[in-house]
Amino acid sequence: MDLMQKSIETTTEGPIRCIFFCQFHPVMGPIISCQVPENYISKELLDSISVYIITKSELQRSTITVTLSDYKILGFPVRIDDKKYARNAFQFNLCFVCDSTARTVHYEPVVTKFSDYLTAMEIENSFLSVGALATKLTPILKQVLNDLNTKGECALTVGPTATHLKVVKIRSDPLPVADYQVPVFIKPLPTQQWDLTTQQVAAYIDGFNHIARIAALSDVENSLVKACVQNLIYYGVVALVPLFQYGNVYCTTPKLKVLAQNSPLQKKCLNYVAKSQRQLPCIRDVFRMYAAMTRGTTIRDLCQRFNPSNLRINERKLVQFGVLEEIIRRVHKYPIFLGDNQELQKSLSGAASLDEICCATGVSAQQLEDQLDRDNNVVVLWK
């Protein structure tokens, strides 16, 4: 055994390999009364980790993960105190077994709920302590193992008692939000009751206001705006796009080919980028504008060449859709000062993009570019 840990996760997901029911026998100590598939966990292995399966009172009703070289075992030890039992208590632990490299945090609510279900049946009619347990429990464990691995959920009904088990995917934490990034709704804001700060911030999320501007408009502290947006990203309601400016440069990605071949994506695109829903643009014109996005070509250049308004295309929405669907990507400018001014060397080190510098200084992109163009000690990296 490498380590006994609580809710420590690795990076991969995998199926449940085994479910076993362990109980404390008044004479033999911890034993596996039932497991599916049979003999997956040996008696020798159980003996080596039994202190973490049938635990002391301090760890009762806590999800506990035991990581071994080959397995990761997730359990939820339970103790039912009653004078009718030998030693005045019935102790058990229903455990899920996964590969040692698998994530198990998303199974924790399932193990807890399943254990509570068995506890309720034991308290009501001695389901676990009276009669042939393996005969009663084996078909239940088989159903749970199969349904959770194939469907991610399982409906159980034993006598008058029923429950529904469902594996909820755990999302990874979103990256920190920067002042110059622009949040955009990718789904309608759910009708559930959000906190007042989120409601106040959401009113200014239009796909074009950056974080610093939203903080100023909503009169909410910058750090709180970032926390709200990060929370909305976590729930898949908001995504981040670069700040739109006519001097921006974009280039296409291989997904442009998908737009040419995928009819549902084309329909979604036309509805999104249309200047008016009364008359949609032509997919050929949309495709031509995307294809013309190359390094060195600004959005201003494209507008002068194609006149998107006459093509019934909203160029801001065109860029936004392209970034969200990864059809195009922003090519950022990173200015570097090569002179002797140490202060400028720090601020223009090549680590900060033009967007970051503009947002931090409050200078418009055009003003900053004009200043940099006049300075022969500044070079610009595009990436």
C-alpha positions, 0 to 999 in steps of 0.5 A: 500500500502506498498511501491512505488518502481522502479525496486525492485525485489523479488525472485519468478516468476509468470504470468501476472494476469491482464493488464489495461489501465488507462487514465486521464479524464479531468473531472473524473481524473484517470480512467481505460478505459479497463482491462483484465480480467474485474473488476480485479482492483477496482476503490477504489484501483485505487484511492488509488494509482492513484498518481503513475499511472498518475504521475507528469512530473518528472516520465513520461516515467519511469517504476514504480512498485507499491507493494501492499499487494496482487498485484504488478503493473508495469506501464510506464506513458506517456504524449502526449502534443498537443493542440487538447486534453483537457488540452492540453495533453493526459496522460495514463499508460498501466499497468501489474498486478502480484502477490505481491511476483512476480518478474517483472523486466523482464516485464519492456522492454515489458511494455515500448515497448507496451506503445510506440506502443500505443503511436505511434498509438495515434499520427498517427491516434488517436487510444486511444483518439477517438472512443470506446476505450474498443472495440478496445483495449480489444482484444489486451490486451487479446492477449498480456495477453494470449501470454505472459503467455503461449509463452513468446512473442506476435506479434501484428498487428493493421492496418499498425502498427506492433510490437513484444513483448518478455519477456527476462529472467533476469539472476541472477548475478554470484558469485565472481570469485576466483584466483584459479578457472578455467574457461571453455567454455561450448558454442562457444564464440559468433561472436558478437563483444566483447571488446578487453580485453575479446578477449585477456583473452578468448585466454587463457581459455582452461579449465585448466588455473586458473584465476591467470595464465590467468592474467599472460599469457594474461598480463591483470590485475587480477581484469579485468580477473575476471570481463571478466570471470564473464561477460562470466558466466552471458551470459552462455558462460563459467562455472567454474571448480576446478583446475585439479591436479593428486592429486585431489580427487573426489566422484560421485553424484546421477547423475552417474545413469543418465549417465548409462540410458541416451543415449544422455548424453552417446554420449555427454560424449564419444565425450567429453572425447575421446583421439581422435575423430577417435576412441571413448572410450567404455561407460563401461570404462568411467562409471567404472572410474567414479564409482571408484572415491571415497574419498581417491582415487586420479586421479593419483591412478585411472590412475595407475589402469585403464591406461586411455590412453589405454582405449582411454580416456583423464583423464583431459577431463573425470574429466572436463565433470564429474564436468560440468555435476555434475556426480562427485564433487571435494573433497577439502582438508582444512588444519588446524594448531593446534600448537602455531604459530599464523601466521600459525594458520591464514593461515591454519585455515580450511577456505581455501582449498589447491587450494586457498593456492597454488594459493596464495603462488605460491607453487605447491600442491605436495610441499605444501602437502609434507610440511604439511605431515611433520608437526605433528601440521597440520590436514586435513579436506576433504569436 
